[in-house]
Amino acid sequence: MQLKDVPGHENLKNHLALSASQGRIPHAQLFVGEEGSGTLQLALAYASQVLLLTHEEGSEAWRLCLQKCENLVHPDLHFVFPSATNQDIKTNAVSDAFLPQWRQFIKTQPFGSLYDWYQHLGIEKKQGFIRVEDSHDVIRKLSLKSYEGGYKIMLIWMAEKMNTEAANKLLKLIEEPPQQTLLVLISADENQLLQTIQSRCQIIRIPKFPEVVVEKYLVEKFQCTPFDARQIAIQADGNLNKAIQLLNPDAEGDGFEDRFVRWVRLAFGAKGNKSSVLGLIEWAEELATTGRETQKKFLGFCTEMFRQAILINRDCKELVFYQSKNGKFDLNKFAPFVHSGNIFDIYEALQTAELHIERNGNAKIVLTDLSLKLTRLLHQKQND
């Protein structure tokens, strides 16, 4: 993939192309952007641009180099990403062990999320990490001579998933890299990275895609009608991965709407109702059996649902894009229960629960506590 093939982000692409052509290539860069904003695609295209500098444009060597980059098999382009043991790899789950799956994932889900990657590996009930063994591989590979005489490039996807030992191991390499070495870290949340790593990298922030870019991509790549593309672009909110998933409504959400509706109805009816309280405990136990990434994704879905409800409550319906998948849930009827008197506490409760899940808290306890808080918050009175 070349920079011109990445949708949108014209200013960023021009900046990256110009800096590469002029030889102004910082040795350590951090691409930061939310899910579906194209961070990985931009990093891959930028890496291709740098590797192609070794050859005269249009020559046979240049074309072969581009082909190797597009197939993710260039000997000077390396990858590190979160992983965990699965049915095929039962020990030593380093990135190199999953390279065939990684290449297939990028080809089939170019804007895929971390959750999509875990599903692709069959480890959605685990949390993947970048381990110190991966850091050893990074140091070893970048200490070797370049195969084609140009740059050696290492892309570290979801760099925030490096454990502390792995991150500390890379500090010296990031500060004092070998000649013609490019280290590109890709992150959805830079705040989870060690400050010492952030300070050693040039940070490039990648915004969400504008709606018009999402529309154009859906029409050109999926032959979506302009009307449908417009509706999906509004719902996707700049997340191209979500937009692609919305083309297949059955795949988007993994039943999250039904789970959410059951949850809020039980929470609302739990006041003085023992059976509803027991139902909430059962609900929490069911969700706790899913993987942590599924739990985190669901909590993010809940946050968005409450945000949509408060927009309706505050008479900002033009900003509301959610549409019920089965037509059984009316957000307009739910909106009056989400207001200025409880929305901030609901947000805080959801964010705290997601943080505790991220840090390996007991999911059953975390989700039960969140559910019991919601029973009180939904009955909280609106501020005057």
Secondary structure, DSSP 8 states (H G I E B T S, - for coil): --GGGS-S-HHHHHHHHHHHHTT---SEEEEE--TTS-HHHHHHHHHHHHHHTTS-TTSHHHHHHHHHHHTT--TTEEEE--B---SS--S---GGGGHHHHHHHHHH-TT--HHHHHHHHT-TTS--BB-HHHHHHHHHHHHS--SSSS-EEEEEETGGGB-HHHHHHHHHHHHS--TTEEEEEEES-GGGS-HHHHTTSEEEE-----HHHHHHHHHHHH---HHHHHHHHHHHTT-HHHHHHHTSTTTTTTTHHHHHHHHHHHHHHTTT-HHHHHHHHHHHHHHHTS-HHHHHHHHHHHHHHHHHHHHHHTT-GGG-----SSS---HHHHGGGSSTTTHHHHHHHHHHHHHHHHTT--HHHHHHHHHHHHHHHTT-----
